[in-house]
Amino acid sequence: MFKLCGPGGSFQCSAVLFTDTYVKLVMLDSNGREMSKCKTSVCRGQPSPTYKETFIFQVSLFQLSEVTLQVLVYSRRSSVWRRERLGWVSLGLNSTTEEQEEHWTQMREAEGQQVCQWHTLLDS
């Protein structure tokens, strides 16, 4: 499970996982091209890591209905420095489910207020 909070264009993430993990956020345009990306720091060996980081994507208000935010959760094996994608979810134009689409709409309409919701990650 993954909890995503967002007031407008900034996001705070939490995940319930059991390895050294980090979260990558990717903003895509309506054609699926990457507009911007960022990632959290690695949480090492925490059974329920919380990523209290805020990311701001520069997206104009009229463009919010035409973008997709992909949230990808990765495990990092520190001994080999490999990464493995544990799961993902998309919000916005190409939301993975109606639940993610509804959350995106609530965040857009929140006018700076934080809107949090748990999402089930899809398998990689």
N, CA and C atoms as a LAMMPS dump frame, in Angstrom:
ITEM: TIMESTEP
0
ITEM: NUMBER OF ATOMS
372
ITEM: BOX BOUNDS ff ff ff
-5.0000000000000000e+02 5.0000000000000000e+02
-5.0000000000000000e+02 5.0000000000000000e+02
-5.0000000000000000e+02 5.0000000000000000e+02
ITEM: ATOMS id mol type element x y z
1 1 1 N 0.846 -1.187 0
2 1 2 C 0 0 0
3 1 3 C 0.881 1.237 0
4 2 1 N 0.36 2.284 -0.535
5 2 2 C 1.097 3.516 -0.68
6 2 3 C 0.173 4.665 -0.376
7 3 1 N 0.611 5.597 0.455
8 3 2 C -0.206 6.756 0.793
9 3 3 C 0.373 7.965 0.087
10 4 1 N -0.458 8.643 -0.671
11 4 2 C -0.029 9.81 -1.421
12 4 3 C -0.831 11.006 -0.952
13 5 1 N -0.132 12.07 -0.594
14 5 2 C -0.773 13.309 -0.159
15 5 3 C -0.355 14.413 -1.108
16 6 1 N -1.261 15.291 -1.433
17 6 2 C -0.867 16.367 -2.316
18 6 3 C -1.732 17.593 -2.231
19 7 1 N -1.143 18.738 -1.948
20 7 2 C -1.851 20.006 -2.1
21 7 3 C -1.397 20.644 -3.408
22 8 1 N -2.227 20.616 -4.418
23 8 2 C -1.832 21.196 -5.694
24 8 3 C -0.692 20.429 -6.321
25 9 1 N 0.477 21.062 -6.482
26 9 2 C 1.586 20.43 -7.179
27 9 3 C 2.647 19.818 -6.306
28 10 1 N 2.49 19.761 -4.998
29 10 2 C 3.524 19.152 -4.162
30 10 3 C 2.988 17.874 -3.528
31 11 1 N 3.879 16.906 -3.317
32 11 2 C 3.458 15.583 -2.899
33 11 3 C 4.298 15.075 -1.749
34 12 1 N 3.677 14.367 -0.838
35 12 2 C 4.353 13.727 0.281
36 12 3 C 3.982 12.26 0.212
37 13 1 N 4.974 11.369 0.384
38 13 2 C 4.737 9.95 0.172
39 13 3 C 5.078 9.134 1.397
40 14 1 N 4.343 8.074 1.596
41 14 2 C 4.624 7.083 2.622
42 14 3 C 4.384 5.72 2.004
43 15 1 N 5.129 4.714 2.455
44 15 2 C 4.927 3.371 1.926
45 15 3 C 5.092 2.364 3.041
46 16 1 N 4.4 1.259 2.925
47 16 2 C 4.543 0.178 3.884
48 16 3 C 5.271 -0.951 3.159
49 17 1 N 6.563 -1.072 3.381
50 17 2 C 7.424 -2.02 2.682
51 17 3 C 8.441 -2.586 3.657
52 18 1 N 9.267 -3.524 3.2
53 18 2 C 10.171 -4.186 4.122
54 18 3 C 11.621 -4.246 3.645
55 19 1 N 12.086 -3.384 2.813
56 19 2 C 13.463 -3.393 2.332
57 19 3 C 13.983 -1.968 2.256
58 20 1 N 15.209 -1.801 1.772
59 20 2 C 15.733 -0.46 1.499
60 20 3 C 14.993 0.063 0.278
61 21 1 N 14.186 1.082 0.478
62 21 2 C 13.311 1.525 -0.606
63 21 3 C 13.441 3.019 -0.877
64 22 1 N 13.017 3.397 -2.074
65 22 2 C 12.854 4.802 -2.425
66 22 3 C 11.701 4.91 -3.415
67 23 1 N 11.203 6.131 -3.589
68 23 2 C 10.074 6.383 -4.467
69 23 3 C 10.514 7.35 -5.552
70 24 1 N 10.158 7.024 -6.788
71 24 2 C 10.445 7.891 -7.93
72 24 3 C 9.115 8.441 -8.438
73 25 1 N 9.047 9.755 -8.63
74 25 2 C 7.862 10.426 -9.158
75 25 3 C 8.193 10.945 -10.55
76 26 1 N 7.345 10.628 -11.512
77 26 2 C 7.575 11.051 -12.893
78 26 3 C 6.321 11.738 -13.408
79 27 1 N 6.457 12.972 -13.898
80 27 2 C 5.349 13.713 -14.483
81 27 3 C 5.435 13.549 -16.006
82 28 1 N 4.333 13.05 -16.602
83 28 2 C 4.274 12.797 -18.045
84 28 3 C 3.254 13.721 -18.692
85 29 1 N 3.533 14.147 -19.928
86 29 2 C 2.556 14.96 -20.65
87 29 3 C 1.502 14.05 -21.28
88 30 1 N 0.573 14.62 -22.022
89 30 2 C -0.54 13.846 -22.583
90 30 3 C -0.086 12.82 -23.611
91 31 1 N 1.113 12.971 -24.155
92 31 2 C 1.66 12.012 -25.114
93 31 3 C 2.553 10.967 -24.448
94 32 1 N 2.639 10.995 -23.116
95 32 2 C 3.454 10.03 -22.399
96 32 3 C 4.929 10.389 -22.324
97 33 1 N 5.272 11.616 -22.713
98 33 2 C 6.668 12.059 -22.641
99 33 3 C 6.952 12.616 -21.251
100 34 1 N 8.141 12.325 -20.758
101 34 2 C 8.548 12.778 -19.429
102 34 3 C 8.746 14.29 -19.41
103 35 1 N 8.066 14.948 -18.486
104 35 2 C 8.209 16.393 -18.312
105 35 3 C 9.227 16.685 -17.214
106 36 1 N 9.145 15.938 -16.119
107 36 2 C 10.086 16.087 -15.015
108 36 3 C 10.007 14.852 -14.136
109 37 1 N 11.042 14.675 -13.317
110 37 2 C 11.077 13.534 -12.408
111 37 3 C 11.879 13.9 -11.174
112 38 1 N 11.667 13.149 -10.115
113 38 2 C 12.424 13.317 -8.882
114 38 3 C 12.298 12.029 -8.09
115 39 1 N 13.149 11.878 -7.074
116 39 2 C 13.048 10.687 -6.243
117 39 3 C 13.397 11.03 -4.81
118 40 1 N 12.891 10.184 -3.919
119 40 2 C 13.128 10.376 -2.496
120 40 3 C 14.5 9.829 -2.143
121 41 1 N 14.919 10.085 -0.927
122 41 2 C 16.123 9.44 -0.417
123 41 3 C 15.77 7.984 -0.101
124 42 1 N 16.781 7.159 0.066
125 42 2 C 16.569 5.746 0.365
126 42 3 C 16.305 5.58 1.861
127 43 1 N 15.241 4.867 2.207
128 43 2 C 14.969 4.493 3.596
129 43 3 C 15.542 3.105 3.801
130 44 1 N 16.513 3.002 4.679
131 44 2 C 17.235 1.738 4.861
132 44 3 C 16.661 0.912 5.996
133 45 1 N 16.292 -0.334 5.666
134 45 2 C 15.905 -1.33 6.652
135 45 3 C 14.757 -0.972 7.566
136 46 1 N 13.872 -0.107 7.139
137 46 2 C 12.725 0.263 7.979
138 46 3 C 11.514 -0.558 7.544
139 47 1 N 10.833 -1.193 8.483
140 47 2 C 9.687 -2.02 8.109
141 47 3 C 8.517 -1.217 7.531
142 48 1 N 8.347 0.018 7.949
143 48 2 C 7.288 0.882 7.41
144 48 3 C 7.859 2.274 7.193
145 49 1 N 8.644 2.446 6.138
146 49 2 C 9.285 3.75 5.933
147 49 3 C 8.277 4.851 5.602
148 50 1 N 8.597 6.053 6.032
149 50 2 C 7.813 7.23 5.69
150 50 3 C 8.744 8.204 4.992
151 51 1 N 8.357 8.646 3.827
152 51 2 C 9.147 9.611 3.061
153 51 3 C 8.5 10.966 3.263
154 52 1 N 9.042 11.751 4.177
155 52 2 C 8.473 13.072 4.446
156 52 3 C 9.219 14.093 3.609
157 53 1 N 9.015 13.988 2.328
158 53 2 C 9.663 14.874 1.377
159 53 3 C 8.589 15.503 0.509
160 54 1 N 8.815 16.71 0.108
161 54 2 C 7.877 17.426 -0.737
162 54 3 C 8.53 17.708 -2.071
163 55 1 N 7.795 17.471 -3.141
164 55 2 C 8.285 17.729 -4.486
165 55 3 C 7.295 18.655 -5.186
166 56 1 N 7.808 19.61 -5.902
167 56 2 C 6.962 20.557 -6.613
168 56 3 C 7.226 20.421 -8.1
169 57 1 N 6.16 20.188 -8.853
170 57 2 C 6.246 20.093 -10.303
171 57 3 C 5.641 21.372 -10.887
172 58 1 N 6.327 21.965 -11.814
173 58 2 C 5.846 23.178 -12.456
174 58 3 C 4.867 22.804 -13.567
175 59 1 N 3.579 22.89 -13.254
176 59 2 C 2.524 22.565 -14.199
177 59 3 C 1.475 23.655 -14.09
178 60 1 N 1.106 24.235 -15.216
179 60 2 C 0.088 25.28 -15.179
180 60 3 C -1.277 24.667 -14.872
181 61 1 N -2.151 25.463 -14.291
182 61 2 C -3.459 25 -13.849
183 61 3 C -4.252 24.363 -14.986
184 62 1 N -4.246 24.967 -16.159
185 62 2 C -5.017 24.426 -17.278
186 62 3 C -4.429 23.106 -17.785
187 63 1 N -3.173 22.848 -17.468
188 63 2 C -2.495 21.647 -17.947
189 63 3 C -2.683 20.445 -17.009
190 64 1 N -3.183 20.667 -15.784
191 64 2 C -3.32 19.593 -14.798
192 64 3 C -4.211 18.442 -15.274
193 65 1 N -5.189 18.727 -16.112
194 65 2 C -6.059 17.655 -16.603
195 65 3 C -5.398 16.861 -17.724
196 66 1 N -4.237 17.318 -18.193
197 66 2 C -3.565 16.679 -19.329
198 66 3 C -2.248 16.004 -18.951
199 67 1 N -1.971 15.855 -17.664
200 67 2 C -0.712 15.231 -17.24
201 67 3 C -0.995 13.981 -16.399
202 68 1 N 0.025 13.144 -16.297
203 68 2 C -0.034 11.927 -15.489
204 68 3 C 1.127 11.946 -14.518
205 69 1 N 0.856 11.623 -13.272
206 69 2 C 1.909 11.474 -12.273
207 69 3 C 2.079 9.987 -12
208 70 1 N 3.242 9.452 -12.346
209 70 2 C 3.559 8.061 -12.039
210 70 3 C 4.328 8.023 -10.74
211 71 1 N 3.911 7.137 -9.843
212 71 2 C 4.586 6.926 -8.568
213 71 3 C 5.136 5.504 -8.608
214 72 1 N 6.466 5.371 -8.598
215 72 2 C 7.118 4.068 -8.707
216 72 3 C 7.923 3.807 -7.445
217 73 1 N 7.719 2.656 -6.826
218 73 2 C 8.421 2.307 -5.599
219 73 3 C 9.477 1.261 -5.937
220 74 1 N 10.722 1.536 -5.531
221 74 2 C 11.85 0.662 -5.838
222 74 3 C 12.505 0.145 -4.571
223 75 1 N 13.047 -1.052 -4.672
224 75 2 C 13.888 -1.622 -3.631
225 75 3 C 15.313 -1.538 -4.135
226 76 1 N 16.209 -1.16 -3.24
227 76 2 C 17.615 -1.092 -3.624
228 76 3 C 18.399 -2.106 -2.806
229 77 1 N 19.118 -2.95 -3.49
230 77 2 C 19.985 -3.911 -2.807
231 77 3 C 21.334 -3.253 -2.632
232 78 1 N 21.661 -2.874 -1.412
233 78 2 C 22.857 -2.08 -1.165
234 78 3 C 24.149 -2.811 -1.501
235 79 1 N 24.169 -4.144 -1.414
236 79 2 C 25.416 -4.855 -1.696
237 79 3 C 25.749 -4.862 -3.186
238 80 1 N 24.742 -4.872 -4.043
239 80 2 C 24.999 -4.941 -5.48
240 80 3 C 24.62 -3.638 -6.19
241 81 1 N 23.929 -2.732 -5.512
242 81 2 C 23.459 -1.452 -6.062
243 81 3 C 22.46 -1.642 -7.196
244 82 1 N 21.785 -2.777 -7.212
245 82 2 C 20.734 -2.979 -8.193
246 82 3 C 19.432 -2.427 -7.644
247 83 1 N 18.52 -2.187 -8.536
248 83 2 C 17.203 -1.755 -8.085
249 83 3 C 16.154 -2.686 -8.678
250 84 1 N 15.088 -2.836 -7.938
251 84 2 C 13.98 -3.671 -8.373
252 84 3 C 12.701 -2.894 -8.129
253 85 1 N 11.876 -2.778 -9.162
254 85 2 C 10.619 -2.055 -8.994
255 85 3 C 9.644 -2.949 -8.245
256 86 1 N 9.152 -2.46 -7.107
257 86 2 C 8.219 -3.213 -6.274
258 86 3 C 6.777 -3.016 -6.711
259 87 1 N 6.474 -1.84 -7.24
260 87 2 C 5.119 -1.552 -7.675
261 87 3 C 4.987 -0.11 -8.13
262 88 1 N 3.833 0.222 -8.647
263 88 2 C 3.614 1.562 -9.175
264 88 3 C 2.119 1.877 -9.172
265 89 1 N 1.833 3.154 -9.369
266 89 2 C 0.467 3.641 -9.522
267 89 3 C 0.541 4.945 -10.317
268 90 1 N -0.491 5.236 -11.099
269 90 2 C -0.545 6.468 -11.886
270 90 3 C -1.785 7.263 -11.524
271 91 1 N -1.61 8.582 -11.446
272 91 2 C -2.717 9.483 -11.178
273 91 3 C -2.757 10.536 -12.269
274 92 1 N -3.944 11.053 -12.554
275 92 2 C -4.074 12.101 -13.556
276 92 3 C -4.71 11.571 -14.824
277 93 1 N -4.247 12.048 -15.965
278 93 2 C -4.83 11.711 -17.264
279 93 3 C -4.92 10.206 -17.477
280 94 1 N -3.845 9.496 -17.208
281 94 2 C -3.807 8.043 -17.404
282 94 3 C -3.791 7.326 -16.059
283 95 1 N -4.761 7.639 -15.221
284 95 2 C -4.86 7.004 -13.905
285 95 3 C -5.044 5.501 -14.073
286 96 1 N -4.485 4.732 -13.132
287 96 2 C -4.58 3.283 -13.229
288 96 3 C -5.976 2.772 -12.899
289 97 1 N -6.703 3.457 -12.028
290 97 2 C -8.086 3.059 -11.699
291 97 3 C -8.918 4.318 -11.483
292 98 1 N -10.213 4.127 -11.312
293 98 2 C -11.092 5.262 -11.015
294 98 3 C -10.744 5.887 -9.672
295 99 1 N -10.261 5.068 -8.733
296 99 2 C -9.866 5.563 -7.412
297 99 3 C -8.734 6.589 -7.532
298 100 1 N -7.735 6.292 -8.366
299 100 2 C -6.632 7.227 -8.56
300 100 3 C -7.101 8.471 -9.313
301 101 1 N -7.992 8.293 -10.259
302 101 2 C -8.534 9.436 -10.997
303 101 3 C -9.311 10.364 -10.068
304 102 1 N -10.094 9.781 -9.167
305 102 2 C -10.863 10.577 -8.205
306 102 3 C -9.937 11.321 -7.24
307 103 1 N -8.863 10.66 -6.778
308 103 2 C -7.91 11.312 -5.881
309 103 3 C -7.243 12.489 -6.584
310 104 1 N -6.876 12.313 -7.833
311 104 2 C -6.253 13.391 -8.609
312 104 3 C -7.202 14.586 -8.705
313 105 1 N -8.465 14.32 -8.971
314 105 2 C -9.461 15.384 -9.066
315 105 3 C -9.608 16.105 -7.725
316 106 1 N -9.645 15.346 -6.628
317 106 2 C -9.755 15.955 -5.297
318 106 3 C -8.549 16.84 -5.006
319 107 1 N -7.341 16.402 -5.373
320 107 2 C -6.143 17.212 -5.134
321 107 3 C -6.175 18.483 -5.97
322 108 1 N -6.648 18.383 -7.222
323 108 2 C -6.726 19.565 -8.089
324 108 3 C -7.693 20.599 -7.531
325 109 1 N -8.77 20.14 -6.925
326 109 2 C -9.816 21.037 -6.437
327 109 3 C -9.607 21.481 -4.992
328 110 1 N -8.554 21.001 -4.334
329 110 2 C -8.356 21.246 -2.907
330 110 3 C -7.858 22.647 -2.577
331 111 1 N -7.418 23.414 -3.56
332 111 2 C -6.952 24.791 -3.357
333 111 3 C -5.933 24.902 -2.239
334 112 1 N -4.873 24.084 -2.306
335 112 2 C -3.787 24.18 -1.343
336 112 3 C -3.942 23.314 -0.105
337 113 1 N -5.117 22.718 0.087
338 113 2 C -5.341 21.831 1.225
339 113 3 C -4.801 20.441 0.904
340 114 1 N -4.292 19.758 1.91
341 114 2 C -3.733 18.436 1.711
342 114 3 C -4.843 17.393 1.605
343 115 1 N -4.737 16.531 0.596
344 115 2 C -5.698 15.456 0.378
345 115 3 C -4.896 14.157 0.335
346 116 1 N -5.107 13.284 1.343
347 116 2 C -4.342 12.039 1.448
348 116 3 C -5.236 10.843 1.172
349 117 1 N -4.636 9.827 0.546
350 117 2 C -5.387 8.613 0.271
351 117 3 C -4.414 7.46 0.09
352 118 1 N -4.782 6.281 0.594
353 118 2 C -3.99 5.073 0.39
354 118 3 C -4.296 4.487 -0.963
355 119 1 N -3.26 3.987 -1.654
356 119 2 C -3.411 3.334 -2.952
357 119 3 C -2.686 1.998 -2.928
358 120 1 N -3.266 1.011 -3.561
359 120 2 C -2.618 -0.281 -3.698
360 120 3 C -1.698 -0.223 -4.902
361 121 1 N -0.445 -0.597 -4.702
362 121 2 C 0.525 -0.602 -5.796
363 121 3 C 0.223 -1.739 -6.746
364 122 1 N 0.411 -1.486 -8.027
365 122 2 C 0.287 -2.531 -9.041
366 122 3 C 1.623 -3.23 -9.177
367 123 1 N 1.583 -4.506 -9.505
368 123 2 C 2.828 -5.237 -9.71
369 123 3 C 3.581 -4.666 -10.89
370 124 1 N 4.879 -4.767 -10.841
371 124 2 C 5.734 -4.219 -11.894
372 124 3 C 5.563 -4.923 -13.212
